[in-house]
Amino acid sequence: MHYFVVDSMLGRFTRWLRLLGCDVTYSNDASDDWLLAIAEKELRVLLTRDLELFQRAKTRGVDAFFVEEVTTSEKIAAVARRYQIRLDFDTSLSRCPTCGSAIRTAEKSEVSGKVPEGTFAHYTEFWICVGCSKVYWQGSHWTSIREIVDKAKKLVMEHSNS
């Protein structure tokens, strides 16, 4: 498993890393000092878009990666290349995009009343976060999620062939 701490400039990116099975610590109001302390104490890689923070981390011997890419696919590809992250969804490894806790398969009966009726009627596979109890399913949004990750895979392949 990969362990990261992410600065506030990459907050939305946190969700992607968690879906891909990474353990990501994130707080949208974290100070640079807190980020550096967590990275050092927990041996996490600091991901940042803040060049000054990146330079401070490197000076302190913290493993840090400066994420300069713009699109989500480019960010995913860059971090995946650097840290050998598999760009496949494995629900047994995926983490809750919201809180970062593990997710587990849920029986359909468990989610009755916790998801919209149409969702309950249409889908058969559900997952529940063991931390925040949020329920997940592979709804229509999964098409765009897969497209973004597939584009990241393509970028990784293009980079390795060059």
N, C-alpha and C positions, 0 to 999 in steps of 0.2 A: 504494500500500500504506500501511497505517496502522501507526505504530510506537508501542508503549506499553511502559511499565514499570509493574508491578502490585505492590501491597503484599500482605503475607501474608494479610490479611483477605479478599482476593479470589482466592485461589489456585485454587479450582475454576472460577471465572469465566474464568481464563486459557485453559482448554481450549476454551471456547466461542468466544472471540475468535480463537484459532488455527484452529479449524475454519472460521471465516468468512473466513480469509485474512489475518488481522492478524499482524504480527511482534510478539511479546510477550516481553519479558524478565521473568523471575520467579525468585525464590529465596525459599523459605519462611522462611529465617532472615536475610533482608536487614535491615540497619539502616536507619533513616530517612535517615541521612547518605549511605549507599550508594545508596539509591533516588534521592535528589536529585541526587547526582553523576552517575549513569547518565542520568537525564532531561536534565540539562544537557549532558553530554558528547556524547550520542548524539541529542540533540534529540527525545527521546521524550516523549509525554504521560504524566504520572503519573496513574494511576487509584488512588484510595484510598477507604477507608471511615473513615480517621482524620482527624478535623477539624483537629487540631493540625498534622499533617503537611501537609494541604491548605493551611492558612494559611501555613505556612513556605514551601511551594513557591511560592505566589502572591507572597509578599514577595520571594523571590529571582528572580522573573520566569520561573519554570518554568510551562509549560502544564500545568495539573492539572485534574482533574475529580473532584469529590466524589460518590461513588456511594452514594446513600442508599436506593436502591430495595431491596426485600426479595427478591422472587422472581427466579429466573433470567431469565424472560421480561421482567420489568420492567427489570432491569439491562441486558440486551441492547438493549432498546428505547431506554433513556436514552442509552447510549453511541452507538448507531447514529444516533439523532437528532442528537446533538451533533457527531459526526465523520463523518456521511454514509457510514456503512458499509452496503454492500449486504447484505441479509438473505437471500442465496441461497447455496446450496452449489455451489461450483465446484471440483471436485477438482484442477483445474490450478492453483488459487490457494490451496487449503486447506493448512494447515501441520500438522505432527505435534502432536496435543494434548499429548503427553508432553514432548517436548524442544523443539518449536518449529521444527525444521528443515523443509525442503520435503519433500513426498511425491511419489512418482512412480508411475505405473501399472506394475503388475507382471504378467508373464505367469503364467498359472496354474501352469505347471511350476516357476516360481521359488519358489512358496510351499509346494510339496509337502514335508510333514514339518515345516513351520513353523506350521501351523494345525491345529486338531482335524480328524480324518478326516471327520466329518459336515459340517463347514464346507467343507472342500475339495471334497466330493462335491456339496454343495448350491449353492455360489456360483461364479460365473464371473469376477466383477470383484474385483480385489485391488489394494491400494496398499502401497508400502513406504516407510518413512521413510529418507531418504538420510543422516540423522544417527545414529539409534539402531537402525535396521533393523527396527523394529516393523512388523508387518503389519496392515493394516486391511481391512475389508470392510463392506458395508452390511447388517449382520445385523438381527435383530429389534429391537435397541435404536434403530435409525434411526427407527422409528415415533415413539418418544417424543422423540427429538432434533428431528425435523421439527415435531412438535406444539408444542414450546417455542418454536422459531424462528417458526412461523406465528403463535403468540400474540403474540410480540414485534412481528411485522409489523403485526398488527391494532392493537396499542397505538400504534405509530408513526403509522399512518393516522388513528386516532382523535385523536391529539394534533395532527396537521397540519390536521384538519378543525375543530378547536375554536378 
